[in-house]
Amino acid sequence: MYCSKCGKEYAGGTMICPYCGVNTQTGTVHYVVQPERKYNVCAVLGFVLSVVSLVFSLYGAVTVASIVLSAIALNETKRAEEKGRGFAIAGLIIGILTLVIMLLIIVLAVVLVVALPTVVNELPYNWAYY
């Protein structure tokens, strides 16, 4: 059967349309209380891991885990209409920024390790005593 108000199909034996809440026999509207949406666990966990990895400089597996969890949560919150999309976006941004910082530190360390011997060799013989 189809609802006279919203036009959506519903099971034949129901008296109230599950989509718009109208009584199918009398035409009066009954408000349907929507259950409260819960926060997506992956979104919250991805956000917390990204903040922890940024604050405590835990680079590597924690940062990658926060990015992966936030990306999964971003997809799940869109598909399942769960709360926590903002947490997923923030976790993804913070995780990516932390990863970029980590890569910059690694590049800087490699440059210093490569350049330092040439700088030390160009110093005068007893440079520490001057």
C-alpha positions in Angstrom: 0.0 0.0 0.0 1.0 3.6 -0.5 0.7 6.4 2.0 -1.8 9.1 1.0 0.4 11.9 2.4 4.0 11.1 1.5 3.3 8.5 -1.3 5.8 6.0 0.0 5.1 2.3 0.0 4.6 0.6 3.4 3.4 -2.8 4.7 -0.3 -3.3 4.3 -1.2 -4.2 7.9 0.2 -1.1 9.5 -2.1 1.7 10.6 0.6 4.4 10.8 3.0 5.3 7.9 6.5 4.6 9.2 7.9 7.5 7.0 5.6 10.5 7.7 3.5 9.3 10.8 0.1 9.8 9.3 -2.7 7.4 10.3 -3.6 5.6 7.2 -7.3 5.1 8.2 -8.1 8.6 9.6 -5.6 10.8 7.9 -4.4 12.4 11.2 -0.7 12.9 11.8 1.0 11.0 14.5 4.5 12.1 15.2 7.1 9.4 15.0 9.9 9.8 17.6 13.2 9.1 16.0 15.7 7.2 18.1 18.7 9.3 19.1 21.6 8.7 16.8 24.8 7.4 18.4 28.3 8.6 17.8 30.4 6.5 15.5 33.1 4.7 17.6 35.7 4.8 14.8 35.2 8.6 14.4 35.7 9.3 18.1 38.7 6.9 18.3 40.3 8.3 15.2 40.0 11.8 16.6 41.4 10.9 20.0 44.3 9.0 18.4 45.2 11.9 16.1 45.2 14.4 19.0 47.3 12.0 21.2 49.7 11.4 18.4 50.1 15.2 17.8 50.4 16.2 21.5 52.7 13.4 22.6 54.7 13.2 19.3 53.7 9.5 18.8 54.5 9.3 15.2 54.2 6.2 13.1 51.6 3.5 13.8 49.4 5.7 16.0 49.2 8.4 13.3 48.5 5.9 10.5 45.8 4.2 12.7 44.1 7.6 13.4 44.0 8.4 9.6 42.6 4.9 8.7 40.0 5.0 11.5 38.9 8.5 10.6 38.6 7.6 6.9 36.5 4.6 7.7 34.3 6.6 10.0 33.8 9.3 7.4 32.4 6.7 5.1 30.3 5.0 7.8 28.8 8.3 9.1 27.6 9.2 5.6 26.2 5.7 4.9 24.6 4.9 8.2 23.6 8.5 9.2 25.5 8.3 12.5 26.8 11.2 14.5 30.5 12.0 14.5 31.2 13.2 11.0 32.9 16.3 12.4 35.1 14.1 14.6 36.0 12.0 11.6 36.9 15.1 9.5 39.0 16.6 12.4 40.7 13.3 13.0 41.6 13.0 9.4 43.0 16.5 9.1 45.0 16.3 12.4 46.3 12.9 11.4 47.4 14.0 8.0 49.1 17.2 9.5 50.9 15.0 12.0 52.1 12.7 9.3 53.4 15.7 7.3 55.2 17.0 10.3 56.7 13.6 10.9 57.9 13.4 7.3 59.4 16.9 7.5 61.3 15.9 10.6 62.7 12.8 8.9 63.7 14.8 5.8 65.4 17.4 8.1 67.2 14.7 10.0 68.5 13.1 6.8 69.7 16.5 5.5 71.5 17.2 8.7 73.2 13.8 8.8 74.3 14.2 5.2 75.4 17.8 5.5 77.0 17.8 9.0 80.2 15.9 8.1 81.0 18.4 5.3 80.5 21.3 7.6 82.6 19.8 10.3 85.4 19.1 7.8 85.5 22.7 6.7 86.1 24.1 10.2 89.6 25.1 11.4 91.7 22.4 13.1 91.2 23.4 16.7 87.8 25.1 16.2 86.6 24.0 19.7 89.3 26.0 21.4 88.6 29.3 19.8 
